[in-house]
């Protein structure tokens, strides 16, 4: 599961992801974006798509 790590200054957080998290995101990307898309086409497909990553509690 992904874990959010707070920065010391409070400006930005870091998300530490496991191999399973990354594989899950890649699978979602491959499912959502057709093969052989160029970068702009992929951005258009993903613009309104939300991909969730579970967080450890």
C-alpha angles and dihedrals in degrees: 000000000000118000125203113220116200116224119234094242095047095234101108139012128216124219115215109203131194125225088258090056092052093046089049092053092048091050091050090048092050091048094049102039118057118237118264093028119149120232095265093050090049091051090052092051092048097041095090096028123103120204115193126210117197115237126215114243 
